Amino acid sequence: MTETKKPSRRQDQALPIFKIDDRFLYEHLRDSRAEMTWRRELEFRLMQFMLIFYPILGTAVVELFKNKSIGTIAFTIVALISIALIVIATHIVTDRIDHEHETYVDLGRQVQLIWLYFGLFEKGAYLPEKAFLPEKLLNEKTSLGTGPGYKKTKTLIRVTSVTLIVVLVILAVIKIYTA
């Protein structure tokens, strides 16, 4: 005797129909562009944070270096802690930039698909004899989020971090040998 399967609860319920129309795509495009903007601005804010963090930390260590009452061991410990802070902050900030960039690229692909849907790359669709958007935005190498900007930001942060670490090491060595 064969048993008949009872339909699952999900099959019993009528699923709402989700219709994607021009209005939905327009709203999604607007939301995606807004999210892309704040992700790009976050990268700049993180870089600004680091460019403020370095001088504050550097100035504090230089002031300790100039202070004759600070012993060699105390200064070396402060320099090592400062180096650790620089390394940790650099790692966290560059990691965050990578994460935000990855999401930015994904959003850029969605925006590109919506642009394709609306025919913004087709000549004559909106402007006579001209496409509204340049074809380079369709190219994987030149589309949204594929430029070298975020890599340059990370490089600037890393180079500045290494430079400050070298200065701290030099100050610690000078402090040790002049003690």
C-alpha positions, 0 to 999 in steps of 0.5 A, spaced: 500 500 500 502 506 498 502 512 502 500 519 499 504 525 501 501 530 504 503 537 501 508 541 506 505 547 510 509 551 505 506 549 499 499 550 502 500 557 503 499 562 497 506 565 496 506 573 495 508 575 488 514 579 488 514 583 481 520 587 479 518 593 475 522 599 473 520 603 480 523 597 484 529 598 480 530 605 480 529 605 488 534 599 488 539 603 484 538 609 488 539 605 495 545 602 492 548 608 490 547 611 497 550 605 500 556 605 495 557 613 497 558 612 504 562 606 503 567 610 499 567 615 504 568 610 510 575 609 506 577 616 507 575 617 514 579 611 516 585 614 512 584 621 516 583 617 522 590 614 521 593 620 518 591 624 525 593 618 529 600 618 527 602 625 529 599 624 535 602 618 537 609 620 534 609 627 538 607 623 544 613 619 543 618 624 541 616 628 547 618 622 552 624 621 548 626 629 549 624 628 557 631 626 560 627 624 566 624 618 562 629 612 563 631 607 557 627 601 559 621 605 560 622 609 553 623 602 550 617 599 553 613 605 550 616 605 543 614 597 543 607 599 545 606 604 540 609 600 535 604 594 537 598 599 536 601 602 530 601 595 527 594 593 530 591 599 527 594 598 520 591 591 520 584 593 522 584 599 518 586 596 512 582 590 513 576 594 514 578 598 507 578 591 504 571 589 506 568 595 504 571 595 497 569 588 496 562 590 498 562 596 494 564 592 488 558 587 489 554 593 489 557 596 483 555 590 479 548 591 481 548 598 479 551 596 472 545 591 471 540 596 472 544 601 468 544 595 462 536 594 464 534 601 462 539 601 456 543 607 458 549 604 454 545 604 448 546 609 443 540 613 441 536 610 447 536 617 451 540 622 447 541 622 439 546 618 436 550 618 443 550 613 449 548 616 456 554 612 459 560 610 457 562 603 455 568 603 459 563 602 465 561 595 462 568 593 462 571 589 468 577 592 468 574 599 468 567 599 471 565 601 478 570 599 484 575 596 479 580 602 480 587 602 484 584 608 489 583 603 495 590 600 494 593 607 494 589 608 500 592 602 503 599 603 501 599 610 504 597 607 510 602 602 510 608 606 508 606 611 513 606 606 519 612 603 517 615 610 517 613 611 524 615 604 526 622 606 523 622 613 527 620 609 533 626 604 533 631 609 531 629 613 537 629 607 542 636 605 539 639 613 540 636 613 547 639 606 549 646 608 546 646 615 549 644 613 556 
